[in-house]
Amino acid sequence: MKQIMSGMTRTTSISTLIRFLAIAAIMACPIASHSQTCKDRNLAKTAMENGDRFFQQKNYKAAADSYRESIMRVPNNSYVHYRKGFAHFNLNENSEALNEFSIALTQGFSPLEVYRVRAFIYYQQKQYDLAIADIQKGLALAPKELPFLKALGEIYFAKQAYPESLEAFRRAAAVAPADADVDYNLARIYFATGDTKNQSASAAAALSKGTRLPGEAQFLLGDAYQKLGNAPGAIDAYKKAINSKPDIYQAYRNLADVYRNENRFNDAIEVSKQGLRMFPRDGGIYTDLSWYYSQADRPEDAVQAANAAIQFSPKEYMGYTNLCRAYNEVKKYELAISACNQAHALRPGDGETHFYLGRANNLLGRTAEATRQYKLAVTGLEEFTTSLPDYSDGWYLLGNAYFADNQRDKALDAYLKCLALSPKFSKARYNLGILYTRKKNKAAALEQYDRLLPLDTKLATALKTEIDKI
């Protein structure tokens, strides 16, 4: 919305002609005047000039006081009302500013200048309909006024009126095809509406044209590449986003998630730690980090990360769920059960939590309770994968739950769906290979071994040992 102020700043003077006419209006002194004397007009002129001088010095309080003095002498001067309004605007005295702008309009001041500033104030106040009304009035006078078109698009975006925002920015693009900010804003709209291909194209165009927001544009490009399955492009764009603007929080989590999907858990760990240097008290990043540590076979670190997640986000169930899993991995099963129960107190019925609870009970020899928990895990994870069908780890967890519940055909399908989304997920491929050995399908198991070998030699060797027993 700040572009509505382009072509003028808060300290920009009105054109010399308008000021000359304002002085002429003050100095016009008829031979007979009952309401105002020539002395009043001279004093009004002096006060106006003092106001202009104070305004140029950015002493807006003194400027407003001088303009007020001028108005008291000569009330009918649109220039002085406008300048007084602008001084109030710079002092964040918006009510006074709006009042003066309205008077300036009624006295014939240039409406475009008034609409420009007044719309900005309405936008700041989140009075979007009033801001739109002023901009539309401005566009009726100047249909190709770029700042108005861009501001209109941004206000509609703030209202989540995305079709109207898109139309405004497309009109702006027709007026200024080389404007990188227009392409950036188009990318934002396409991101909000799920138009990933156009998001990618617009973000790339914004960057090629030298956008003022390269970090944000790189993030939008990385997000588009991630959704389009272009992992190298996403990694490169997210790295550039972080280097350009290190406070883009989601860039760290998204980049780590790309690494997760590429089975690069050590890289996911490092970028998560990088994010924590910027956001040291963020429970969400610690929660992610616990999962990555588990997948990288670092269970003690997973416990620590999960505890940190709980410390900073005690009302989020996933920290407790991750702690439950990590305690299972370090063979502290009673602690695992306690953590899972805390997770369920916050999120009853969560399938992943039920799975870890089933595993803890199973390893403690509580077979009946483990069986019950595995069945609940299947129900919960079926719901989870239905709601998030494109998240590979959900299918991995569901495959594990089916496997534990002796539903082997369904487990096989779940692992295949996981690997279709994340072909390099070594633990999912290992589990699939193990499942094939249980089904005595040596050829299929060997195929998984061959595909696993370049990903994880240790897991591939363990799978080959099981294959050789067939």
Secondary structure, DSSP 4 states (H G I P E B T S, - for coil): -GGGGTT--TTPPPPHHHHHHHHHHHH---SS-SS--HHHHHHHHHHHHHHHHHHHTT-HHHHHHHHHHHHHH----HHHHHHHHHHHHHTT-HHHHHHHHHHHHHTT--HHHHHHHHHHHHHHTT-HHHHHHHHHHHHHH-TT-HHHHHHHHHHHHHTT-HHHHHHHHHHHHHH-TT-HHHHHHHHHHHHHHT-HHHHHHHHHHHHHTT-S-HHHHHHHHHHHHHHTT-HHHHHHHHHHHHHH-TT-HHHHHHHHHHHHHTT-HHHHHHHHHHHHHHSTT-HHHHHHHHHHHHHTT-HHHHHHHHHHHHHH-TT-HHHHHHHHHHHHHTT-HHHHHHHHHHHHHHSTT-HHHHHHHHHHHHHTT-HHHHHHHHHHHHHHHHHHHHH-TT-HHHHHHHHHHHHHTT-HHHHHHHHHHHHHH-TT-HHHHHHHHHHHHHTT-HHHHHHHHHHHTTT-HHHHHHHHHHHTT-
